[in-house]
Amino acid sequence: MRPPRERSVETVLDVDEVWAGHPVGFDLLTVENRQFVAYYDAERWLTVAQRDLDEEEWTQTALDERVEWDSHNDIAMSVDAAGHLHVSGNMHVDPLVYFRSTEPLDATTLERVDALVGRDEDAVTYPTFLDGPDGDLVFMYRDGGSGDGRRLLNAYDPEAETWRRLLDEPLLDGRGEMNAYPTGPLRGPDGDYHLAWVWRDTPDAATNHDLSYARSPDLVDWERADGRALDLPITVDDGAVVDPVPAGDGLLNSNVAVSFDAEGRPVLSYHRHDADGNTQVYDARFDGAADEWTVSQVSDWDYRWAFGGHGTLDDEILVDPVRVVDDRLVQTFWHAEYGPGRWILDPETLAVERTDAPWHGLPEELGQPTTGGHEVQWAADAAKPPDSETGDNNDDTRTYALRWETLPANRDRARGGAPEPTTLRLYAFE
């Protein structure tokens, strides 16, 4: 996550000293008048801190789960309709790790739960909590590994305190030959859930291919952009492909973004190699009149990111979702060679009208690490993510985010020794 744009810092609170050996996803959740932070502490233990919004002191609860060196082991957190806290994380093709509180909005009562539905829970990765169409809590995860995986969805019953399969079949299934890496599902302005994904044949990052898309009104019934129904599980042969990028052509699973233009049409952003072999950013938007996806090249760089191999990569290109600002579309990026920037796009053609320096409106030092060799990490509020270029959160003028520093990704391999911990801080922006 990047820091919220065009905001001033209202308050800063230290949460705890945290593990800094590698980047891995922390989570922040604000519910009613209470705030929760899930992270790995200085000794690597999965920890949840909580506070009331009118207080500055945190209460920390360390859980019996310890991270090693894998940047895949992100933490996810949510609450159900009864207010009970759900936490999952520290898994990369590992048995399920899941905790649930016995009391509403009270992380001190978190207890380990060994199973959700009791099957397909021995090789779990990428835990994700979603809000269902009726406010139900939904849990999505990968069963299997890179090159051989399925995405499964469970739904929670807060009265019975039990989970069930939301779908009889996997949502996405590589059929033992590949694995889908999704972005989303996320709710669009039309109320539907929008999902983009790439397929990947092996753990080698160079084997990503076939950018794809589907949408659903309820996370159960899915269709292509043209409205044709998709049978579950969705496979690579089901006609949902947006751009048939071949393996080895610069498509990366962690760099796909989903957004919407001023008319509510989905826009998929990603990178691939151009005809000259250089890595470029592209935006794809569905043209309902032509009944097809229109793909527009956005960047014009003389640079090839020749990534590949196993493990978490150190990014050389980052691309943000397209956002609507006034009567134009805006897209920010970061490039290892050319630095950060912002494209102003024509809303009709997606062509670049001009390229600007990015603007954040925050103290410059927030984007710079204070420790040599470290990187700045950010985590947005899972309950109220920014929904505009200015970071506005619906009717709430305050935006929360976490900031901490770590060493760069090391392809999930252990380093020679553990670095000193860094301070995890909560920023409130106004």
C-alpha positions as CSV (number, residue, x, y, z in Angstrom):
1,M,0.0,0.0,0.0
2,R,1.1,3.6,-0.7
3,P,0.4,6.3,1.9
4,P,-2.9,8.2,1.6
5,R,-2.6,11.1,-0.9
6,E,-3.2,14.8,-0.1
7,R,-3.7,14.3,3.6
8,S,-2.0,15.9,6.6
9,V,-0.9,13.9,9.7
10,E,-3.3,14.4,12.6
11,T,-1.8,12.0,15.1
12,V,0.9,9.3,15.3
13,L,0.8,6.4,17.8
14,D,3.5,3.8,18.4
15,V,2.0,0.3,18.4
16,D,4.9,-2.0,19.1
17,E,8.4,-3.0,18.0
18,V,8.1,-5.4,15.1
19,W,10.0,-8.0,13.0
20,A,12.0,-6.3,10.2
21,G,13.7,-9.2,8.5
22,H,11.5,-9.2,5.5
23,P,8.3,-7.6,4.1
24,V,5.1,-9.4,5.0
25,G,1.6,-8.1,5.2
26,F,0.2,-6.7,8.5
27,D,-3.5,-5.7,8.9
28,L,-5.4,-2.8,10.4
29,L,-9.1,-2.9,11.2
30,T,-11.2,-0.1,12.7
31,V,-14.7,-1.2,13.9
32,E,-17.0,1.2,15.7
33,N,-14.9,2.8,18.4
34,R,-12.2,0.1,18.5
35,Q,-9.1,-0.5,16.5
36,F,-7.1,-3.7,15.9
37,V,-3.6,-4.2,14.5
38,A,-2.3,-7.6,13.5
39,Y,1.4,-8.0,13.0
40,Y,4.5,-10.0,13.8
41,D,6.3,-8.6,16.9
42,A,10.0,-8.2,17.5
43,E,10.3,-11.9,18.3
44,R,8.2,-12.8,15.2
45,W,5.1,-13.9,17.2
46,L,1.7,-13.2,15.5
47,T,0.3,-10.4,17.7
48,V,-3.0,-8.5,17.8
49,A,-3.0,-5.1,19.5
50,Q,-6.2,-3.2,20.3
51,R,-7.3,0.2,21.6
52,D,-10.4,2.4,21.9
53,L,-10.2,5.3,19.5
54,D,-10.3,7.8,22.3
55,E,-7.3,6.2,24.0
56,E,-3.6,6.1,23.0
57,E,-2.5,2.9,24.9
58,W,-2.6,-0.5,23.2
59,T,-3.3,-3.9,24.7
60,Q,-1.2,-6.6,23.0
61,T,-2.2,-10.2,22.7
62,A,0.5,-12.6,21.4
63,L,-0.7,-15.7,19.7
64,D,1.0,-19.1,19.5
65,E,2.2,-18.7,15.9
66,R,5.6,-17.5,14.7
67,V,6.7,-16.4,11.3
68,E,10.0,-17.4,9.7
69,W,11.3,-15.6,6.5
70,D,8.5,-16.1,4.0
71,S,6.9,-12.9,2.6
72,H,3.8,-14.9,1.5
73,N,2.7,-15.2,5.1
74,D,0.4,-12.2,5.3
75,I,-2.1,-11.6,8.1
76,A,-5.8,-11.1,7.4
77,M,-8.4,-9.9,9.9
78,S,-12.1,-9.2,10.0
79,V,-15.2,-9.2,12.2
80,D,-18.5,-11.1,11.8
81,A,-22.0,-9.7,12.3
82,A,-21.9,-10.5,16.0
83,G,-18.6,-8.6,16.4
84,H,-16.3,-11.5,16.9
85,L,-12.8,-11.0,15.6
86,H,-11.3,-13.5,13.0
87,V,-7.6,-13.7,12.3
88,S,-5.7,-15.9,9.9
89,G,-2.1,-15.8,8.6
90,N,1.4,-17.2,8.6
91,M,0.7,-19.8,5.9
92,H,2.4,-20.7,2.6
93,V,1.2,-24.1,1.6
94,D,0.8,-24.8,5.3
95,P,-2.0,-26.2,7.5
96,L,-4.7,-23.7,8.4
97,V,-3.8,-21.0,11.0
98,Y,-7.0,-19.4,12.2
99,F,-8.1,-17.7,15.5
100,R,-11.5,-16.4,16.6
101,S,-12.4,-14.3,19.6
102,T,-14.9,-15.6,22.1
103,E,-16.1,-12.1,23.0
104,P,-17.1,-9.4,20.6
105,L,-14.5,-6.8,19.7
106,D,-12.0,-8.3,22.2
107,A,-8.7,-9.6,20.8
108,T,-7.6,-10.7,24.3
109,T,-10.1,-13.6,23.9
110,L,-8.7,-14.9,20.6
111,E,-8.5,-18.7,20.5
112,R,-7.1,-21.0,17.9
113,V,-9.7,-23.0,15.8
114,D,-8.2,-26.0,14.1
115,A,-10.7,-26.3,11.2
116,L,-13.3,-24.3,9.2
117,V,-15.1,-27.0,7.2
118,G,-12.6,-29.8,7.9
119,R,-11.3,-30.5,4.4
120,D,-8.8,-29.0,2.0
121,E,-7.2,-27.1,4.8
122,D,-3.7,-28.7,4.9
123,A,-2.0,-26.6,2.2
124,V,-3.4,-23.1,2.7
125,T,-2.1,-19.8,1.4
126,Y,-3.4,-16.2,0.9
127,P,-6.2,-16.0,3.5
128,T,-8.7,-13.2,2.5
129,F,-11.8,-12.1,4.3
130,L,-14.6,-10.6,2.2
131,D,-17.9,-9.0,2.9
132,G,-20.7,-11.0,1.3
133,P,-23.7,-9.3,-0.4
134,D,-25.8,-9.7,2.7
135,G,-23.1,-8.7,5.1
136,D,-22.0,-12.3,5.6
137,L,-18.3,-12.9,6.4
138,V,-16.6,-14.9,3.5
139,F,-13.2,-16.5,3.7
140,M,-11.2,-17.1,0.5
141,Y,-8.0,-19.0,0.3
142,R,-5.8,-21.1,-2.0
143,D,-5.7,-24.8,-1.5
144,G,-2.5,-26.2,-3.1
145,G,0.6,-24.6,-4.4
146,S,1.8,-22.4,-7.2
147,G,1.3,-24.3,-10.4
148,D,-1.3,-26.6,-8.8
149,G,-3.9,-24.7,-6.8
150,R,-7.6,-23.9,-6.3
151,R,-9.4,-20.9,-4.8
152,L,-12.1,-21.9,-2.3
153,L,-14.7,-19.8,-0.6
154,N,-16.3,-20.4,2.8
155,A,-19.2,-18.5,4.5
156,Y,-19.6,-17.9,8.2
157,D,-22.8,-18.3,10.3
158,P,-22.4,-16.0,13.3
159,E,-25.3,-17.6,15.2
160,A,-24.1,-21.2,14.9
161,E,-20.4,-20.0,14.9
162,T,-19.7,-22.4,12.1
163,W,-18.3,-22.2,8.5
164,R,-19.7,-23.8,5.4
165,R,-18.7,-24.0,1.8
166,L,-20.1,-21.0,-0.1
167,L,-19.5,-22.8,-3.4
168,D,-19.8,-26.5,-4.1
169,E,-16.9,-26.2,-6.5
170,P,-13.7,-24.1,-6.4
171,L,-14.1,-20.6,-7.8
172,L,-10.8,-21.0,-9.8
173,D,-9.2,-24.3,-10.5
174,G,-5.9,-25.0,-12.3
175,R,-6.9,-28.7,-12.7
176,G,-3.5,-29.8,-11.5
177,E,-1.6,-27.9,-14.2
178,M,-1.6,-24.3,-13.0
179,N,-2.8,-21.9,-10.4
180,A,-4.8,-18.7,-10.5
181,Y,-3.6,-15.6,-8.8
182,P,-6.6,-13.2,-8.3
183,T,-6.9,-9.5,-7.6
184,G,-10.2,-9.1,-5.7
185,P,-13.1,-9.9,-5.7
186,L,-13.9,-6.2,-4.9
187,R,-17.2,-4.4,-5.0
188,G,-17.7,-2.1,-7.9
189,P,-19.9,1.0,-8.2
190,D,-22.6,-1.3,-9.7
191,G,-22.7,-3.4,-6.6
192,D,-21.2,-6.4,-8.3
193,Y,-18.0,-8.2,-7.3
194,H,-15.2,-7.9,-9.9
195,L,-12.3,-10.3,-10.1
196,A,-9.2,-10.3,-12.2
197,W,-6.5,-13.0,-12.2
198,V,-3.6,-14.5,-14.1
199,W,-2.7,-18.2,-14.5
200,R,0.7,-19.5,-13.5
201,D,2.1,-22.8,-14.5
202,T,4.9,-23.4,-12.0
203,P,6.5,-21.6,-9.0
204,D,8.7,-19.7,-11.5
205,A,7.3,-16.2,-11.7
206,A,8.0,-16.0,-15.4
207,T,5.3,-18.6,-16.1
208,N,2.3,-16.2,-15.5
209,H,0.0,-16.0,-18.5
210,D,-3.6,-15.1,-19.6
211,L,-5.0,-12.1,-17.8
212,S,-8.6,-12.9,-17.1
213,Y,-11.8,-11.3,-15.6
214,A,-15.2,-12.3,-14.2
215,R,-17.9,-10.6,-12.2
216,S,-20.7,-11.7,-9.9
217,P,-23.7,-10.2,-8.0
218,D,-23.3,-12.5,-5.1
219,L,-20.0,-14.4,-5.2
220,V,-21.9,-17.5,-6.3
221,D,-23.1,-16.9,-9.9
222,W,-20.3,-15.7,-12.1
223,E,-20.2,-14.3,-15.7
224,R,-17.8,-12.9,-18.3
225,A,-17.7,-9.1,-19.0
226,D,-20.2,-9.7,-21.9
227,G,-22.7,-11.3,-19.5
228,R,-22.3,-14.9,-20.6
229,A,-22.5,-17.2,-17.6
230,L,-19.4,-19.1,-16.4
231,D,-19.7,-22.6,-15.0
232,L,-17.7,-23.4,-11.8
233,P,-14.9,-24.0,-11.4
234,I,-13.5,-21.4,-13.8
235,T,-10.6,-22.8,-15.7
236,V,-8.2,-21.4,-18.3
237,D,-10.3,-22.8,-21.1
238,D,-13.6,-21.0,-20.1
239,G,-13.3,-17.9,-22.3
240,A,-12.7,-15.3,-19.5
241,V,-9.3,-14.2,-20.9
242,V,-8.9,-10.5,-21.4
243,D,-5.3,-10.4,-22.8
244,P,-3.8,-13.8,-23.8
245,V,-0.3,-12.9,-22.6
246,P,1.9,-16.0,-23.0
247,A,4.2,-17.3,-20.3
248,G,7.5,-15.5,-20.3
249,D,6.1,-12.3,-21.6
250,G,6.3,-10.0,-18.5
251,L,2.9,-10.6,-16.8
252,L,3.2,-10.8,-13.0
253,N,0.6,-12.0,-10.6
254,S,1.4,-9.4,-7.9
255,N,1.1,-6.4,-10.3
256,V,-2.5,-6.6,-11.5
257,A,-4.9,-3.8,-10.4
258,V,-8.7,-3.5,-10.8
259,S,-10.4,-0.1,-10.8
260,F,-13.4,1.7,-12.4
261,D,-13.7,4.7,-14.7
262,A,-16.2,7.5,-14.4
263,E,-18.9,5.4,-16.0
264,G,-18.3,2.5,-13.6
265,R,-16.6,0.3,-16.2
266,P,-13.9,-2.0,-14.9
267,V,-10.3,-1.2,-15.9
268,L,-7.5,-3.8,-15.4
269,S,-4.0,-2.5,-15.1
270,Y,-0.9,-4.7,-15.5
271,H,2.5,-5.0,-17.3
272,R,3.8,-7.2,-20.0
273,H,6.6,-7.0,-22.6
274,D,6.0,-5.0,-25.8
275,A,7.1,-6.0,-29.4
276,D,10.6,-4.7,-28.7
277,G,10.9,-6.8,-25.5
278,N,10.6,-3.8,-23.1
279,T,8.2,-4.1,-20.1
280,Q,5.3,-1.7,-20.4
281,V,2.1,-0.9,-18.4
282,Y,-1.2,-1.6,-20.1
283,D,-4.8,-0.7,-19.2
284,A,-7.7,-2.9,-20.4
285,R,-11.3,-1.8,-20.4
286,F,-14.4,-3.6,-21.7
287,D,-16.1,-1.9,-24.6
288,G,-19.8,-2.9,-24.4
289,A,-20.6,-1.6,-27.8
290,A,-17.9,-3.6,-29.5
291,D,-18.4,-6.5,-27.1
292,E,-14.7,-6.8,-26.5
293,W,-11.8,-5.6,-24.3
294,T,-9.8,-2.7,-25.5
295,V,-6.1,-2.8,-24.4
296,S,-4.1,0.4,-24.3
297,Q,-0.4,0.7,-23.8
298,V,0.3,3.4,-21.2
299,S,4.0,3.6,-20.7
300,D,6.8,3.9,-23.3
301,W,9.9,2.7,-21.4
302,D,13.2,1.5,-22.8
303,Y,13.6,-1.1,-20.0
304,R,13.0,-4.8,-19.5
305,W,12.2,-6.3,-16.2
306,A,13.4,-9.8,-16.8
307,F,12.0,-11.4,-13.6
308,G,11.7,-15.1,-12.9
309,G,12.5,-17.9,-10.4
310,H,11.0,-18.8,-7.1
311,G,10.2,-16.8,-4.0
312,T,9.1,-13.2,-3.4
313,L,10.5,-10.7,-5.9
314,D,12.0,-7.3,-5.2
315,D,9.8,-5.1,-7.3
316,E,11.2,-3.1,-10.2
317,I,7.8,-1.8,-11.4
318,L,4.7,-0.9,-9.5
319,V,1.4,0.2,-11.0
320,D,-1.6,1.6,-9.1
321,P,-5.2,1.4,-10.1
322,V,-6.7,4.0,-12.4
323,R,-8.6,6.6,-10.4
324,V,-11.2,9.3,-11.4
325,V,-10.1,12.8,-10.6
326,D,-12.3,15.6,-11.8
327,D,-13.0,14.7,-15.5
328,R,-9.8,12.8,-16.0
329,L,-8.3,9.4,-15.1
330,V,-5.2,9.4,-13.1
331,Q,-2.7,6.5,-12.6
332,T,0.5,6.5,-10.5
333,F,3.5,4.3,-10.9
334,W,6.9,3.6,-9.6
335,H,9.9,2.4,-11.7
336,A,13.3,1.2,-10.6
337,E,15.0,3.1,-13.4
338,Y,12.7,6.1,-14.0
339,G,11.3,6.7,-10.5
340,P,7.8,7.6,-9.5
341,G,5.3,9.4,-11.7
342,R,1.6,10.0,-12.5
343,W,-0.1,9.6,-15.9
344,I,-3.1,11.8,-16.8
345,L,-5.3,9.6,-19.1
346,D,-7.9,10.6,-21.6
347,P,-11.2,9.1,-20.2
348,E,-12.4,8.1,-23.7
349,T,-9.2,6.5,-25.1
350,L,-7.0,5.8,-22.1
351,A,-4.2,7.6,-24.0
352,V,-1.7,9.4,-21.9
353,E,-2.2,13.2,-22.1
354,R,0.7,14.0,-19.9
355,T,3.1,12.6,-17.3
356,D,3.5,14.4,-13.9
357,A,5.5,13.9,-10.8
358,P,3.3,12.1,-8.2
359,W,1.7,14.1,-5.5
360,H,1.1,12.9,-2.0
361,G,0.8,15.9,0.2
362,L,2.6,14.2,3.1
363,P,5.9,15.0,4.8
364,E,8.6,13.7,2.5
365,E,10.3,11.8,5.3
366,L,7.3,9.4,5.6
367,G,8.2,7.8,2.3
368,Q,11.9,7.5,3.2
369,P,13.3,4.8,5.5
370,T,15.2,5.9,8.6
371,T,17.4,2.8,8.7
372,G,19.9,2.1,6.0
373,G,19.0,-0.8,3.7
374,H,15.4,-0.8,4.8
375,E,12.2,-0.2,2.9
376,V,9.0,1.6,4.1
377,Q,5.9,-0.6,4.4
378,W,2.3,0.6,4.6
379,A,-1.0,-1.1,5.5
380,A,-4.4,0.5,4.9
381,D,-7.4,0.2,7.2
382,A,-9.2,-2.9,6.1
383,A,-12.6,-1.6,7.3
384,K,-12.4,1.8,5.5
385,P,-9.9,1.8,2.6
386,P,-9.5,5.1,0.7
387,D,-12.0,5.3,-2.1
388,S,-10.7,8.3,-4.0
389,E,-7.5,10.0,-5.1
390,T,-7.6,12.1,-2.0
391,G,-8.0,9.2,0.3
392,D,-11.5,10.1,1.5
393,N,-13.3,7.4,3.5
394,N,-17.0,7.9,2.7
395,D,-18.3,10.2,5.4
396,D,-15.3,9.9,7.7
397,T,-12.7,12.5,7.1
398,R,-10.0,10.6,9.0
399,T,-7.9,7.9,7.3
400,Y,-5.8,5.4,9.3
401,A,-2.7,3.6,8.0
402,L,0.2,1.6,9.5
403,R,3.8,2.3,8.7
404,W,6.9,0.3,9.5
405,E,10.3,-0.5,7.9
406,T,11.9,-3.8,6.9
407,L,14.7,-5.3,4.9
408,P,13.8,-5.9,1.2
409,A,12.4,-9.2,0.0
410,N,15.0,-12.0,-0.2
411,R,13.0,-14.6,-2.2
412,D,11.7,-16.0,1.1
413,R,15.2,-17.2,2.1
414,A,16.8,-16.7,5.6
415,R,19.4,-14.1,6.0
416,G,22.7,-14.4,7.9
417,G,21.1,-12.9,11.0
418,A,18.1,-11.1,12.3
419,P,18.1,-7.3,12.0
420,E,17.1,-5.0,14.9
421,P,13.3,-4.6,15.2
422,T,11.6,-1.4,13.9
423,T,8.7,0.6,15.3
424,L,5.2,0.0,14.0
425,R,3.3,3.2,14.0
426,L,-0.3,4.1,13.4
427,Y,-0.9,7.3,11.4
428,A,-4.2,9.2,11.4
429,F,-4.5,11.5,8.4
430,E,-7.1,14.3,8.1
